[in-house]
Amino acid sequence: MNKQQKQNRPNSDLMRYAGWGTQLFVSLGLAVFIGMKIDQWARFSMPLLVWLLPFFILVVMIYQLVKDTSKKKTDNGQEEL
């Protein structure tokens, strides 16, 4: 890896995690909104899907984060598990 690639790497990591955070925020917002609409349509006595859909989104996103960050990159750019 040359000097230019090493300097750009922290910025790319920052952008990757900022993108992941934005994706998480938007996904949770949509899950709550969709859960509210389905709960209103189904007329549940308690807000069941308002709680379950965001929980499901969190589980999937945490799994995705662990999967993405568990890969180690070697000096020549190849990934190791």
Rosetta constraint file for C-alpha pairs under 8 A:
AtomPair CA 1 CA 5 HARMONIC 6.20 0.50
AtomPair CA 1 CA 6 HARMONIC 6.77 0.50
AtomPair CA 1 CA 75 HARMONIC 6.48 0.50
AtomPair CA 1 CA 76 HARMONIC 6.80 0.50
AtomPair CA 2 CA 6 HARMONIC 6.50 0.50
AtomPair CA 3 CA 7 HARMONIC 6.37 0.50
AtomPair CA 4 CA 8 HARMONIC 6.38 0.50
AtomPair CA 5 CA 9 HARMONIC 6.18 0.50
AtomPair CA 6 CA 10 HARMONIC 7.73 0.50
AtomPair CA 7 CA 11 HARMONIC 7.82 0.50
AtomPair CA 8 CA 12 HARMONIC 6.33 0.50
AtomPair CA 9 CA 13 HARMONIC 6.18 0.50
AtomPair CA 10 CA 14 HARMONIC 6.09 0.50
AtomPair CA 11 CA 15 HARMONIC 6.16 0.50
AtomPair CA 12 CA 16 HARMONIC 6.05 0.50
AtomPair CA 13 CA 17 HARMONIC 6.27 0.50
AtomPair CA 14 CA 18 HARMONIC 6.03 0.50
AtomPair CA 15 CA 19 HARMONIC 5.98 0.50
AtomPair CA 16 CA 20 HARMONIC 6.21 0.50
AtomPair CA 17 CA 21 HARMONIC 6.09 0.50
AtomPair CA 18 CA 22 HARMONIC 6.21 0.50
AtomPair CA 19 CA 23 HARMONIC 6.09 0.50
AtomPair CA 20 CA 24 HARMONIC 6.15 0.50
AtomPair CA 21 CA 25 HARMONIC 6.18 0.50
AtomPair CA 22 CA 26 HARMONIC 6.16 0.50
AtomPair CA 23 CA 27 HARMONIC 5.94 0.50
AtomPair CA 24 CA 28 HARMONIC 6.08 0.50
AtomPair CA 24 CA 58 HARMONIC 7.86 0.50
AtomPair CA 24 CA 61 HARMONIC 7.09 0.50
AtomPair CA 25 CA 29 HARMONIC 6.22 0.50
AtomPair CA 26 CA 30 HARMONIC 6.14 0.50
AtomPair CA 27 CA 31 HARMONIC 6.05 0.50
AtomPair CA 27 CA 54 HARMONIC 7.97 0.50
AtomPair CA 27 CA 57 HARMONIC 7.02 0.50
AtomPair CA 28 CA 32 HARMONIC 6.17 0.50
AtomPair CA 28 CA 54 HARMONIC 5.43 0.50
AtomPair CA 28 CA 57 HARMONIC 6.70 0.50
AtomPair CA 28 CA 58 HARMONIC 7.76 0.50
AtomPair CA 29 CA 33 HARMONIC 6.19 0.50
AtomPair CA 30 CA 34 HARMONIC 5.95 0.50
AtomPair CA 31 CA 35 HARMONIC 5.85 0.50
AtomPair CA 31 CA 50 HARMONIC 7.32 0.50
AtomPair CA 31 CA 53 HARMONIC 5.46 0.50
AtomPair CA 31 CA 54 HARMONIC 5.35 0.50
AtomPair CA 31 CA 57 HARMONIC 7.47 0.50
AtomPair CA 32 CA 36 HARMONIC 6.10 0.50
AtomPair CA 32 CA 49 HARMONIC 7.90 0.50
AtomPair CA 32 CA 50 HARMONIC 5.18 0.50
AtomPair CA 32 CA 51 HARMONIC 7.61 0.50
AtomPair CA 32 CA 53 HARMONIC 6.92 0.50
AtomPair CA 32 CA 54 HARMONIC 6.25 0.50
AtomPair CA 33 CA 37 HARMONIC 6.33 0.50
AtomPair CA 33 CA 50 HARMONIC 7.66 0.50
AtomPair CA 34 CA 38 HARMONIC 6.14 0.50
AtomPair CA 34 CA 50 HARMONIC 7.77 0.50
AtomPair CA 35 CA 39 HARMONIC 5.98 0.50
AtomPair CA 35 CA 47 HARMONIC 7.95 0.50
AtomPair CA 35 CA 48 HARMONIC 7.81 0.50
AtomPair CA 35 CA 49 HARMONIC 4.62 0.50
AtomPair CA 35 CA 50 HARMONIC 4.36 0.50
AtomPair CA 35 CA 51 HARMONIC 7.69 0.50
AtomPair CA 35 CA 53 HARMONIC 6.42 0.50
AtomPair CA 36 CA 40 HARMONIC 6.10 0.50
AtomPair CA 36 CA 47 HARMONIC 7.23 0.50
AtomPair CA 36 CA 49 HARMONIC 7.02 0.50
AtomPair CA 36 CA 50 HARMONIC 5.59 0.50
AtomPair CA 37 CA 41 HARMONIC 6.11 0.50
AtomPair CA 38 CA 42 HARMONIC 5.93 0.50
AtomPair CA 38 CA 49 HARMONIC 7.25 0.50
AtomPair CA 39 CA 43 HARMONIC 5.63 0.50
AtomPair CA 39 CA 44 HARMONIC 5.65 0.50
AtomPair CA 39 CA 47 HARMONIC 6.09 0.50
AtomPair CA 39 CA 48 HARMONIC 6.94 0.50
AtomPair CA 39 CA 49 HARMONIC 6.33 0.50
AtomPair CA 39 CA 50 HARMONIC 7.42 0.50
AtomPair CA 40 CA 44 HARMONIC 7.09 0.50
AtomPair CA 44 CA 48 HARMONIC 7.20 0.50
AtomPair CA 47 CA 51 HARMONIC 6.86 0.50
AtomPair CA 48 CA 52 HARMONIC 6.31 0.50
AtomPair CA 49 CA 53 HARMONIC 5.57 0.50
AtomPair CA 50 CA 54 HARMONIC 6.94 0.50
AtomPair CA 51 CA 55 HARMONIC 6.34 0.50
AtomPair CA 52 CA 56 HARMONIC 6.12 0.50
AtomPair CA 53 CA 57 HARMONIC 6.23 0.50
AtomPair CA 54 CA 58 HARMONIC 6.12 0.50
AtomPair CA 55 CA 59 HARMONIC 6.30 0.50
AtomPair CA 56 CA 60 HARMONIC 6.28 0.50
AtomPair CA 57 CA 61 HARMONIC 6.04 0.50
AtomPair CA 58 CA 62 HARMONIC 6.00 0.50
AtomPair CA 59 CA 63 HARMONIC 6.17 0.50
AtomPair CA 60 CA 64 HARMONIC 6.16 0.50
AtomPair CA 61 CA 65 HARMONIC 6.09 0.50
AtomPair CA 62 CA 66 HARMONIC 6.15 0.50
AtomPair CA 63 CA 67 HARMONIC 6.10 0.50
AtomPair CA 64 CA 68 HARMONIC 6.07 0.50
AtomPair CA 65 CA 69 HARMONIC 6.06 0.50
AtomPair CA 66 CA 70 HARMONIC 5.90 0.50
AtomPair CA 67 CA 71 HARMONIC 7.23 0.50
AtomPair CA 70 CA 81 HARMONIC 7.01 0.50
AtomPair CA 71 CA 79 HARMONIC 6.20 0.50
AtomPair CA 71 CA 80 HARMONIC 5.91 0.50
AtomPair CA 71 CA 81 HARMONIC 5.16 0.50
AtomPair CA 72 CA 79 HARMONIC 5.51 0.50
AtomPair CA 72 CA 80 HARMONIC 5.12 0.50
AtomPair CA 72 CA 81 HARMONIC 6.26 0.50
AtomPair CA 73 CA 77 HARMONIC 5.87 0.50
AtomPair CA 73 CA 78 HARMONIC 5.63 0.50
AtomPair CA 73 CA 79 HARMONIC 4.36 0.50
AtomPair CA 73 CA 80 HARMONIC 6.02 0.50
AtomPair CA 74 CA 78 HARMONIC 5.54 0.50
AtomPair CA 74 CA 79 HARMONIC 6.17 0.50
AtomPair CA 74 CA 80 HARMONIC 7.07 0.50
